[in-house]
Amino acid sequence: MALAKILQEQGIERETTLRKFREPLSVKVTTGKWPLSVRKFGAWSTAFERDVTEAVRGAAPTAAVGLEWGYPDEN
C-alpha cells in the first residue's frame, strides 16, 4: 500500500505495475511495454528514491530497498 500511494502521488500508477510476491516476500514495481520518461530525472529520482525508502521503512523497518534504473536510449 505504501508504494502504491507513492506511485499515485507521482502520477505514474498507470504507467507502472506493482506486483507482490510471497516467496521470497517482496514487492516489485516495473514499467509496462514503454519506458517511463521523466523530465529532470536527476532531481526527480533523488526525491522518488527518498520517498520510496521512507515509505518502505515505515511499513517494514527491516526490509531491504533496491532501486534499479534502466536507460533505454543508451542501449
VMD Tcl script that draws the C-alpha trace (Angstrom):
set ca {
  {0.00 0.00 0.00}
  {2.83 2.40 0.83}
  {4.41 2.00 -2.62}
  {1.05 2.23 -4.38}
  {0.50 5.57 -2.65}
  {3.89 6.88 -3.84}
  {3.14 5.81 -7.42}
  {-0.23 7.56 -7.25}
  {1.25 10.73 -5.75}
  {3.81 10.80 -8.57}
  {1.09 10.28 -11.17}
  {2.78 7.17 -12.57}
  {0.43 4.46 -11.30}
  {-0.99 3.92 -14.80}
  {2.46 3.56 -16.38}
  {3.73 1.10 -13.78}
  {2.80 -2.32 -12.44}
  {3.14 -3.19 -8.76}
  {3.48 -6.92 -8.11}
  {3.59 -8.70 -4.76}
  {5.38 -12.00 -4.20}
  {5.15 -14.48 -1.34}
  {8.39 -16.38 -1.98}
  {10.56 -14.54 -1.33}
  {8.32 -11.95 0.32}
  {8.82 -8.90 -1.87}
  {7.26 -6.18 -3.98}
  {8.37 -5.15 -7.46}
  {7.38 -2.12 -9.49}
  {8.08 -2.11 -13.21}
  {7.08 -0.09 -16.23}
  {4.93 -1.63 -18.90}
  {5.64 -2.02 -22.58}
  {7.09 1.51 -22.80}
  {9.74 3.08 -20.59}
  {8.79 5.88 -18.25}
  {10.16 9.22 -19.45}
  {10.85 11.77 -16.72}
  {11.88 15.37 -17.27}
  {14.70 16.50 -14.92}
  {15.31 12.87 -13.97}
  {18.23 13.60 -11.62}
  {16.19 15.72 -9.23}
  {13.08 13.57 -9.59}
  {14.89 10.28 -8.99}
  {16.58 11.60 -5.84}
  {13.22 12.63 -4.35}
  {11.50 9.45 -5.58}
  {14.18 7.19 -4.05}
  {13.92 9.08 -0.75}
  {10.11 8.80 -0.71}
  {10.17 5.09 -1.59}
  {12.77 4.34 1.09}
  {10.80 6.26 3.73}
  {7.55 4.51 2.74}
  {9.13 1.06 2.89}
  {10.88 1.76 6.19}
  {7.59 3.00 7.64}
  {5.81 -0.20 6.64}
  {8.64 -2.70 7.17}
  {11.64 -1.22 9.02}
  {13.96 -4.17 8.34}
  {13.09 -4.57 4.66}
  {15.80 -4.13 2.04}
  {15.14 -1.44 -0.56}
  {16.62 -1.77 -4.02}
  {16.01 0.61 -6.89}
  {17.31 -0.09 -10.37}
  {17.08 2.34 -13.26}
  {17.44 1.48 -16.92}
  {18.29 3.87 -19.71}
  {16.86 2.50 -22.99}
  {18.35 5.36 -25.04}
  {21.81 4.06 -24.15}
  {21.10 0.51 -25.38}
}
mol new
graphics top color blue
foreach p $ca { graphics top sphere $p radius 0.5 }
foreach p [lrange $ca 0 end-1] q [lrange $ca 1 end] { graphics top cylinder $p $q radius 0.2 }
display resetview
